[in-house]
């Protein structure tokens, strides 16, 4: 018997994409924090760029998980 442990009641395909975006954003924020600790404060545009790219990568990985 399978147990549904989802936080959001959406189809599994959307769950993969949502979780991919979430984990991508978390990873992007981690990259920003580590770079700011090493190099000092980053410009806001660069921070937004890093976070956007990481969210896109996370959603892409989620899409690949759906296909696989």
C-alpha atoms as an extended CHARMM CRD file, in Angstrom:
* protein
*
        68  EXT
         1         1  UNK       CA              0.0000000000        0.0000000000        0.0000000000  PROA      1               0.0000000000
         2         2  UNK       CA              1.3980000000        3.3910000000       -1.0200000000  PROA      2               0.0000000000
         3         3  UNK       CA              1.1170000000        6.2960000000        1.3870000000  PROA      3               0.0000000000
         4         4  UNK       CA              0.7600000000        9.7850000000       -0.0290000000  PROA      4               0.0000000000
         5         5  UNK       CA              3.0930000000       12.0730000000        1.9570000000  PROA      5               0.0000000000
         6         6  UNK       CA              2.7180000000       15.1940000000       -0.1620000000  PROA      6               0.0000000000
         7         7  UNK       CA              2.5680000000       18.6600000000        1.3080000000  PROA      7               0.0000000000
         8         8  UNK       CA              0.6300000000       20.1240000000       -1.6050000000  PROA      8               0.0000000000
         9         9  UNK       CA             -2.2750000000       18.2380000000       -3.1610000000  PROA      9               0.0000000000
        10        10  UNK       CA             -1.2490000000       18.4270000000       -6.8230000000  PROA      10              0.0000000000
        11        11  UNK       CA             -0.3960000000       15.7690000000       -9.4010000000  PROA      11              0.0000000000
        12        12  UNK       CA              3.0570000000       14.1670000000       -9.0440000000  PROA      12              0.0000000000
        13        13  UNK       CA              4.3240000000       15.8840000000      -12.1980000000  PROA      13              0.0000000000
        14        14  UNK       CA              3.7310000000       19.3130000000      -10.6700000000  PROA      14              0.0000000000
        15        15  UNK       CA              5.1910000000       18.1510000000       -7.3700000000  PROA      15              0.0000000000
        16        16  UNK       CA              8.4920000000       17.3550000000       -9.0630000000  PROA      16              0.0000000000
        17        17  UNK       CA              8.5390000000       20.7900000000      -10.6600000000  PROA      17              0.0000000000
        18        18  UNK       CA              7.5600000000       22.5960000000       -7.4510000000  PROA      18              0.0000000000
        19        19  UNK       CA             10.0940000000       20.7380000000       -5.3440000000  PROA      19              0.0000000000
        20        20  UNK       CA             12.7410000000       21.3020000000       -8.0230000000  PROA      20              0.0000000000
        21        21  UNK       CA             12.0680000000       25.0310000000       -7.9410000000  PROA      21              0.0000000000
        22        22  UNK       CA             12.1040000000       25.0510000000       -4.1440000000  PROA      22              0.0000000000
        23        23  UNK       CA             15.3810000000       23.1810000000       -3.8490000000  PROA      23              0.0000000000
        24        24  UNK       CA             16.8520000000       25.2640000000       -6.6800000000  PROA      24              0.0000000000
        25        25  UNK       CA             15.9970000000       28.4630000000       -4.7990000000  PROA      25              0.0000000000
        26        26  UNK       CA             17.4950000000       27.0590000000       -1.6050000000  PROA      26              0.0000000000
        27        27  UNK       CA             20.6590000000       26.1010000000       -3.4820000000  PROA      27              0.0000000000
        28        28  UNK       CA             20.8700000000       29.5220000000       -5.0960000000  PROA      28              0.0000000000
        29        29  UNK       CA             20.5950000000       31.2380000000       -1.7410000000  PROA      29              0.0000000000
        30        30  UNK       CA             23.3510000000       28.9810000000       -0.4060000000  PROA      30              0.0000000000
        31        31  UNK       CA             25.5920000000       29.9640000000       -3.3290000000  PROA      31              0.0000000000
        32        32  UNK       CA             24.9190000000       33.6460000000       -2.6500000000  PROA      32              0.0000000000
        33        33  UNK       CA             25.7130000000       33.2950000000        1.0630000000  PROA      33              0.0000000000
        34        34  UNK       CA             28.9580000000       31.4190000000        0.4130000000  PROA      34              0.0000000000
        35        35  UNK       CA             30.1110000000       33.9170000000       -2.2250000000  PROA      35              0.0000000000
        36        36  UNK       CA             29.2690000000       36.8680000000        0.0060000000  PROA      36              0.0000000000
        37        37  UNK       CA             31.2360000000       35.3510000000        2.8710000000  PROA      37              0.0000000000
        38        38  UNK       CA             34.2340000000       34.8450000000        0.5940000000  PROA      38              0.0000000000
        39        39  UNK       CA             34.1090000000       38.0140000000       -1.5420000000  PROA      39              0.0000000000
        40        40  UNK       CA             31.9580000000       40.4920000000        0.3710000000  PROA      40              0.0000000000
        41        41  UNK       CA             28.5020000000       41.7730000000       -0.4650000000  PROA      41              0.0000000000
        42        42  UNK       CA             27.2880000000       41.1070000000       -4.0150000000  PROA      42              0.0000000000
        43        43  UNK       CA             25.2760000000       43.6080000000       -6.0530000000  PROA      43              0.0000000000
        44        44  UNK       CA             21.4860000000       42.9750000000       -5.9480000000  PROA      44              0.0000000000
        45        45  UNK       CA             21.3420000000       42.2950000000       -9.7010000000  PROA      45              0.0000000000
        46        46  UNK       CA             23.9370000000       39.5400000000       -9.3930000000  PROA      46              0.0000000000
        47        47  UNK       CA             22.0860000000       37.9950000000       -6.4360000000  PROA      47              0.0000000000
        48        48  UNK       CA             18.8150000000       37.9370000000       -8.4150000000  PROA      48              0.0000000000
        49        49  UNK       CA             20.6180000000       36.4350000000      -11.4020000000  PROA      49              0.0000000000
        50        50  UNK       CA             22.1430000000       33.6350000000       -9.3120000000  PROA      50              0.0000000000
        51        51  UNK       CA             18.8010000000       32.8090000000       -7.6710000000  PROA      51              0.0000000000
        52        52  UNK       CA             16.8940000000       32.8600000000      -10.9780000000  PROA      52              0.0000000000
        53        53  UNK       CA             19.4150000000       30.5770000000      -12.6760000000  PROA      53              0.0000000000
        54        54  UNK       CA             19.3450000000       28.1480000000       -9.7640000000  PROA      54              0.0000000000
        55        55  UNK       CA             15.5250000000       28.0210000000       -9.7800000000  PROA      55              0.0000000000
        56        56  UNK       CA             15.5510000000       27.3310000000      -13.5170000000  PROA      56              0.0000000000
        57        57  UNK       CA             18.1080000000       24.5560000000      -12.9680000000  PROA      57              0.0000000000
        58        58  UNK       CA             16.0090000000       23.0860000000      -10.1570000000  PROA      58              0.0000000000
        59        59  UNK       CA             12.8580000000       23.0780000000      -12.2780000000  PROA      59              0.0000000000
        60        60  UNK       CA             14.8360000000       21.5350000000      -15.1500000000  PROA      60              0.0000000000
        61        61  UNK       CA             16.0570000000       18.7460000000      -12.8920000000  PROA      61              0.0000000000
        62        62  UNK       CA             12.4790000000       18.2120000000      -11.7410000000  PROA      62              0.0000000000
        63        63  UNK       CA             11.3530000000       18.0120000000      -15.3620000000  PROA      63              0.0000000000
        64        64  UNK       CA             14.0810000000       15.4620000000      -16.0850000000  PROA      64              0.0000000000
        65        65  UNK       CA             12.8750000000       13.4410000000      -13.0890000000  PROA      65              0.0000000000
        66        66  UNK       CA              9.3660000000       13.4200000000      -14.5730000000  PROA      66              0.0000000000
        67        67  UNK       CA             10.6880000000       12.1640000000      -17.8960000000  PROA      67              0.0000000000
        68        68  UNK       CA             12.9090000000        9.4840000000      -16.3300000000  PROA      68              0.0000000000
